[in-house]
Amino acid sequence: RLGSYAERTNYGLKQTCLIRIPKTGFWQFHLKRGEAATAAVVIRNPRTDLRLGPVASVGWWAEEQSGSIALEAGYHFLEIQYGCFYNTRNGLEIDIEGPEWPRSSLPDNWLYQPPE
């Protein structure tokens, strides 16, 4: 929690974690940003350590953007990037949809901290 700090200054955050995809297929990520914010979702390939371009990103050009990627069932490295420009109406919503999974908020129990 950033508390009043987020109301006084610009800031950026980057969270890296594992995401557990339950079924192989095309998965769509939907990002909705708060006012005066930018965000992106990136999937990384741990075997090659290649960082692909953002699956979805949103910035000043739109309040909501979507993107899709083919993923095998299992664990993938997920990076969430977020920048906010001192605004109290900030925030980020991430929805996901895929095979046999209707659009809904990204479940917390799909996200894991990678082993060190």
C-alpha positions in Angstrom: 0.0 0.0 0.0 1.3 3.4 -1.0 -1.0 5.5 1.1 -0.7 9.3 0.8 2.6 8.9 -1.1 0.7 8.0 -4.2 -1.3 11.3 -4.0 1.8 13.5 -3.9 4.1 12.1 -6.6 4.5 10.0 -9.8 5.5 6.4 -9.3 6.1 3.2 -11.2 5.8 -0.4 -10.1 6.8 -3.7 -11.6 5.6 -7.0 -10.2 7.0 -10.3 -11.5 5.3 -13.6 -10.6 4.3 -17.0 -12.0 0.8 -17.4 -13.5 -0.8 -20.8 -13.6 -2.7 -21.3 -16.9 -5.2 -24.1 -16.5 -5.7 -25.0 -20.2 -3.8 -24.8 -23.4 -5.1 -22.2 -25.9 -5.4 -18.5 -26.7 -5.8 -16.4 -23.6 -6.8 -12.8 -23.7 -5.7 -10.2 -21.1 -7.8 -7.0 -20.6 -6.3 -4.0 -18.8 -8.3 -1.1 -17.5 -6.4 1.7 -16.0 -7.2 4.5 -13.6 -7.0 8.2 -14.6 -3.5 9.3 -15.7 -1.9 5.9 -15.5 -0.1 3.4 -17.8 0.1 -0.3 -17.6 1.4 -3.4 -19.4 1.3 -7.2 -19.0 4.4 -9.1 -20.3 4.8 -12.9 -20.5 8.5 -14.1 -20.3 9.8 -17.5 -21.5 11.9 -18.9 -18.7 13.7 -21.4 -20.9 15.2 -18.7 -23.2 14.8 -15.8 -20.8 13.3 -13.9 -23.7 11.0 -11.1 -22.8 8.2 -10.8 -25.4 6.5 -7.5 -26.2 3.6 -6.7 -24.0 0.6 -9.0 -24.4 -1.5 -5.9 -23.6 -0.7 -2.3 -22.7 -2.8 0.7 -21.9 -1.8 4.4 -21.6 -3.0 7.9 -22.4 -4.6 6.6 -25.7 -7.3 4.5 -24.1 -8.7 3.6 -20.7 -9.0 -0.1 -21.6 -6.9 -2.3 -24.0 -6.8 -6.0 -24.7 -4.3 -8.5 -26.2 -4.1 -12.2 -26.6 -1.4 -14.9 -26.6 -1.2 -18.6 -27.1 -0.2 -20.3 -23.9 0.3 -24.0 -22.9 -1.3 -25.2 -19.7 1.2 -24.7 -16.8 3.3 -22.0 -15.2 4.6 -18.9 -17.0 6.5 -15.9 -15.9 4.2 -12.8 -15.7 5.4 -9.2 -15.4 2.9 -6.5 -14.5 4.1 -2.9 -15.2 2.3 0.1 -13.8 3.0 3.8 -13.8 0.8 6.5 -12.2 1.0 10.3 -12.4 0.0 11.6 -9.0 -3.7 11.1 -9.2 -6.0 9.9 -6.6 -8.2 8.1 -9.1 -5.5 5.6 -10.1 -5.7 1.8 -10.2 -5.4 -1.2 -12.5 -7.9 -3.9 -13.2 -6.8 -7.1 -15.0 -9.3 -9.4 -16.5 -8.5 -12.7 -18.3 -10.5 -15.0 -20.6 -9.6 -18.2 -22.4 -10.7 -21.7 -23.2 -13.7 -22.6 -21.1 -13.0 -19.5 -18.9 -15.3 -16.5 -19.5 -14.0 -13.0 -19.0 -13.4 -12.3 -15.3 -10.9 -10.8 -12.9 -7.5 -12.5 -12.9 -7.9 -14.9 -10.0 -5.4 -14.3 -7.1 -4.9 -18.1 -6.8 -3.4 -18.2 -10.3 -0.5 -16.1 -9.2 2.6 -17.4 -7.3 5.9 -16.0 -6.2 8.7 -17.7 -8.2 11.2 -19.8 -6.1 14.5 -17.9 -5.5 
